[in-house]
Structure formats: structure tokens, C-alpha cells
């Protein structure tokens, strides 16, 4: 009765357990903001193009500003390579490189409107094809089904779902939720990501999700493997290693304790505030997404009511949010706003392309874009939207 869509034949019982969910893009961004608040210098769109070597030791990097094209020399006593599926491309510049560390595997998800495929809980189920676990997860107005686990050898910057990936998940949904009768036509969008798993032989499903941290004779510290669940443990261990190197080899001692346990900015509990606007769904979204920082967006709308308009009618994202993203969250592109600060690209058919120009033109004066820059941003966003539909 709790999950009426779940197949009944052969079902003997179920175990209920508790887990957590997060918006991974926002969590990552908020960690960067927290580091900045503690004194770190944080640079967005900064690409490492070469390690800076002296006497066989890594002593910094050459970094390219992807916005201006300017190259910057960054000197450092300790360099950490925490670049996920790209760690080997950095390690190849190390004179002590001895082979690959990472075996990238791809996972994809299908996005449905929740009214079309509904569940009251996150449900774990198995694929009838190979017995691998997958999940059906309520997500706001949507339901997400996934994931897959396959080797990936393509462009690390452009993973996408294939027809085979989609067919695999639809088969599993049909087997476990037969009365839902979902099909390709019900899919709003797809998204894909890559896992930076430690290289080993064998099937992808058996690869370890543990992480490894090691230091090259050149001094380069690399972290490989791991997952979002253990990101704070990984960070703590990396910083501890870097602190030891600074103390033992350079005589530099940490001047304050670890800040890992401090709350992330904006995570303060919001008091019993009245809705800031007539759009109650948007109000709930703002509080859920931004916490106490939702007051900033409310202030934008109060100053300019036009910013209270939704980006797309069917989703609660407001036109004030792109401005907040630029001014408070280091958003530098249209894709930053519509993919990583909001998720318009995944949550509406067509990725909101019909409204992308309005958002780009809102951002243009804040980011110094000329007309040619607006067109470039629109073209890149259209390319990203195409990736979400590439399987069709």
C-alpha cells in the first residue's frame, strides 16, 4: 500500500532504511564558498595547463583563465591533484608518472515528471538483466531513475546517455513497476556522470569505491577514487598530509584548527518567515535551496518585481536566481546558471531553450557580454541540451 506501483508477484517483504540526498552541484559550490570565507583564494574557470617543475619537484602550476585566455604562474610549496576523472592527465606531466590510476565508469539517470512516475520513498530495486541495483528517487516535481555502471572511454567533458543505457533502465522499471507503463515518450531528460574509480581489472560493478591518497617523489599529492559520500573524510586526510609536509619540510605550522565541522554558508535554519511573494512554490524552493540566503533573492524581487517571474512557467526557479548566482556564487556562464546553479536543463522538456536568451540577456551587463558573447553562450547551452537528448 505504501508503494502501489511496485510489482507484487514474488514480493515477500521490504527493508526500510534511512539515507540522505543532496544537490551535488550546490554542495560542491557551497564548499568552495566556505573555503573562501575561511581565507582560501578560489578561482573559477582556472585550468591547469602545466605543472611548474624545478629540480624534479612540483612547485606550482601554470593556470589558464578560461574567460580571458590569460596564463598565470602559481607558485606553491605543496600541490594537490584532486581533479577526479582528470587526475591522470595531470599526473602525466609528473616526471615520476608510471601509468594510469583511474578507470572512469559512466552512470546515467532518467528524469520523469513525478505525476507520471510517482513513489512515496526512494526505492532500491534490481535489474532483471544482470541483478545490479538501481534506484527510483522522488526529486521535487520529478522522479529520477538510475543508475547504470559501464566503462567509459569517450570525451571526459561530454558523457551522455545512449539508447542502450536508456533501454537498460526502462527494462528494469518495466520489470519492477509494471503498472506505471513508462516509455521513452515519458522521459523529460537524461544526465550522465563519470566515476573516478581506482583502476583494476574485472567488471565495473565490482570496482572499489574507496579512495587512495599518495605522494609522488616529485612532491605531487594525488587523490584518486572515492565518492561524494566520503568527501569530507577525503578532504580531511588530504589537508592533514599537506599540513605535515609544510611542517616537516618547510617549517610552516598551521595557525588554526580544522574548520571541517563548521556549517556551510546559508545552511542556517530559516525562521518562521511569511512567504516573500505570492508564488508559494517558488518560496518553498528558495528556502529549500538557499536556506537563510534566500533572503537575498527575496530582496532582489522586492527591488525589481520583474525578477520574481519564473525562468520557465512549469518550474519554481525565478529570474532573480541567475543574478544571485553571478553576484554570490561565481557563476560565469549561461551553462553555470541553467545547469549547475539551477537545473532547468534537466527538469523541463527541451531544457528551457526557449527562455535561454532572456536569461543570457539578463546576465550580459553583469558579465560584460557583447552581442557576440550572448550568441556564444546560447550556442554552448544548446550543445549541452543536445547531450541530454543524445540517446534519442
C-alpha angles and dihedrals in degrees: 000000000000092000110024095178094059115107112255105198110099093003108137100169146312139239120226118212136165128240138156134250130205144178097248096199093051093044091054092047093048091052088055090050090050091051090050091051088054092054105272120141105235121194123188121205090019111144123194105228098171141001116243107236129189124170091350092304128114106238103167139312145261107246126196122211101226091202099054101018091235118147118221128194111225117192121201140166091216126031121193121199104207098151102131114215089006096061094105093053087059094042091054087069090057112096087222095057110138106174144308122321101182133067105190116214125188128229124186135191134202120221121212133175106260092231088062098045112019135179131170093213139024103270126204114209139163132246112244088216102061108353095248118151122252133172139224107207130185109229115179109284090353143062121222123208122194174343133238127185117209137145114265128205101160134098107320089212096055116041113162140174117265128208088256091054092050093046090051093056095041089053091052092047092050090051096048101031103030097159091058090067093196118179141176089279091064095057112108094188144319134231133195136198139180128238115216095218123176109261116259137142121258137054120337093237091062096049115118119256090202122113133232129206120195140162123226121221084251089063096250111144114210130187117197134177122010131113141240092269091067099035095119093049090050091049093049092051093047093049091046090054092047090049091052092051092049091049099043100038104028105025092238116141127198110256098203138025126268114285096203095115096052115110116257116255113273093020093109114122112263114231127233094290123168118243109282092214141016092258100090094180090054090047091053090047093051094050092045093048105037105022111197090355089070085087089072092059091045088054091052090053092047090053094044114019091193087073088065089072115110117251088227121008097236097053130061096232112123130214088242091067097071089054091049090049092054096044100039109017106044095248108168104170144038088251090055089057102041098036110026107024095035124012100225090134093065103033105059132045110265092018093263093290090152089064100036094094092055090053093045092051090049090054097042099085092043093052098035096246121167121207091271090054091052090053091049091051092049091049093052092047091050088053091053092048089052089057090059089056099034092112094064 
